[in-house]
Amino acid sequence: MTRILPVAALATAFALGGGWLLTGPGLSATGALPGAAAAQDSTAEAEAPQVIEMVKGDVDAPVEMIEYASYTCPHCASFASNVLPQIEENYIETGKVKLVYREVYFDKYGMWASLVARCGGPEKFFGITDMIYKTQNDWVRQNSDQAIADSLRKIGLMAGVGRDQLDACLNDGEQLRTLVEWYQANATRDNITSTPSFLIDGKPYSNMSYEDFAEVLDEHVAAAE
């Protein structure tokens, strides 16, 4: 289980300018927050970016399962590969449970991955997320920021997101600020201290085997009937 950065520490990093600017076509990293210059030039009347809740399954399913996860967390990748497919088959696809996926940020690479995953919209989000987790051991171990950024960008391209669209997403400083604020509010409210963490109908749970998840989900499904 990966321990997350304290919200205050992450906020301090941004306050000190600890962000990263990604530029095409090679996507290099510098010391500026993505889109910082553009954000400073934007007018006060510009509409603030909105965060879309990414939901898998029937939005009206009787049981809600919220997953808090980071794209750089190996335990999250293991859950995505070994546990989630069975939950999806037996609970999500059958209309019993809906999964709400919420990103947790404790490093810049997880932020970059989030920008790429969200770049294709809700229709592509979970497909890109699966690709990011399945290739985590490859892209996260690259030997430079640029190599990691390029690897994530290639995942977006493979998922059918356009090159120009990816460049825009990776340089959207306002969207990143909004996502970080959203993460901070979620983590504080739900007392998230590690990843992956789960809320099932509002009750917190740690990572478990599929068998243990099935027992818990069966209880919640029965209670909702």
N, C-alpha and C positions, 0 to 999 in steps of 0.2 A: 504494500500500500504506500503510495507516494504522498508525502506531506507537502501541503501547498504553502506558498509564500504568504505570510501575513498580509492582509489587505493593506494595512498602513505602509508596509515596506514597498509594495507594488506602487501605491499611490505616490510615495516619496520618489521612487525612481522616475516616474513620469514628470513629477514636479521639477526634478533636476535636469530634465531633458534626456533621460535615458531611454530614448526610443530609437527607431531604425527606419531609414528611408530606403525603399527598394526601387530601383530604376531598371527599365528595360534597355536593350533586349536581354542583357546578361544578368539583370537583377543583382546589383552590387549593394553592399550595406555601408551606410555612413552613420554619423552620429546624430542624425535628425529624426524626429518622429515621422512616420509615413504621412505624406501629404501636409506636413507642417506649414510650408510656405503657402500652399493653396488655402489651407484653413485660415491662416492669418489674413488673407486677402478677401475672404468671403464676407458678404454683407451680413449685418445683424438680422436682416429679414429672412435669411436663408433658413429653410426648414431643417430642423435637426434630424439626423438619420434615425431610423427606427430599427429596433432589434426584433427579428422575427423568431418566435418560438418554433423550434424544429420538432415536429411531432411525427412519430411513426405509428401507423395504425388508425383505427376509427377514433375520431376526436370525441365521439360520444360513448366510448367504451366505459364500462362501469368502474374500472380500476385505473388509476393513474400512477405510473411509475416514472419518477424523475431520476435521470442519471446525471451526476456531476462528474466530468471526466476531462483529462488533458490529453492532447494528441501526443505528447512526449512521455506519457506515463506508461511503462511496460505492463503494469497490472491492468490498465485500461485496455491495452491492445489484447491482452490475454482474455479478458472478459468478452471483448468484441468478437474474438475468434472462436472461443471454446464454450461460452455460456449463452451469449445473446442469440445465436442462431436457433437454439432450442426453445428459448423463451419466445422468440418471434414465431416459430412454427406452432407452438402449442397454446400461446396466449394472445399474441398480438394479431396474428392472421385469423384467429378464430373470433376476434372481436371482444375478447374478455378484458384486454389490457391495452392501454395506449402508452407509448414511451415518449417522454419529453427529454431531449438531449440538451444539456447546458454545458458550455465550455467553461473550464477552469484554466486560468493563466498563471503559470509560475516561471515562465521564461519566454524570451522573444520568439523562439521557434514555434512554440505552441500558438502564439498569436498569429504568426505568419500562416500556419496550417489552418487556423480558424478562418482567416481572411480568404484563403483559397477554397475551403470547404463551402463557405457561404456565397462565394462568387457566382455559382451556378443557380442560386435560389433554392427554395424548398424542394423542387423537383430533382435536383442533382445532389443535394446536401448529403444524404445518407450513403449514396453510392460513392461519393468522393471520400467521405469519412471512412468507409470500409477500406478503400484503397490506401488511405493514409496510414491506417492501423496495420494493414497487411504488409506494408513496405516500411514500417517504422524502423526496423533494424538497419535498413539500408540508408534512408535519407537522414536519420538523426545522427548517424555516425560519420557523416561526411566531414572532411578535414578543414572546412572553412565555412563562414557564413554564406558566402556566395554559392558554394556547392549545395548547401542545404536549401537555400532559396530557389536555386535552379531545379533541384529535385522536386520540390513541392510544386513549382510552376509546371513541371512536366506532368505531374499527376492531374492538375487541372486541365491541361491540354488533352491528355488521354481521355478525360471524362467528357470532352466535347465543349469545354469553355473556350471562347475565342481568346487569342493572344492579346488583343487590345483590351478586352474586358478584364482579363487577369491583371494586366498592368494597372488598369484603373483601380481595381479592388485592392491590389497590394500597395497602392499609394494613397489610399483613402484614410487620411489621418482622422477626420471627423468620425468615420465609422468605427475606427479602432478605439478612439476615446469613448464613444458610446458603448461599445462592447465591454471595455474595461470597467466603466461605471456600472453597467448591468451586472457583470460578474461580481463586482464588489458588493452590490446590494443583495444579490442572491446569496453569496457566501456568508455575509453577515447575518442576514435574516434566518437562513437555514442552518447556521453553525457548521458550515462545511470546513473541515480541517484536513482532509486527505482525499485522494482519488484512487479508485472510483468510490463515490458515495451515492447512496440512493435514498429517495423518499418514496414510499409506497402509500398512497392515500394520506400523505402528510406525516407518516411515521418513518423515522430514520433507520437505515440499515447499512451495515458494512458490506463489502464484497463477500460473496458466498459461492459455493458450488451450485450447479444447476439444480441438484436435488433439494438443497436448502431453499433456493429461490422458489422452486415449485411448491414447496410446502407453505411458504409464506403467501405466495400469490393465490393458492387455492383457498387459504383462509380469508383473504380479502375479497376474492370473487364470491365466495359463499356468503360473506357478510353483506355484499352489495345486492344480492338477489332478493 
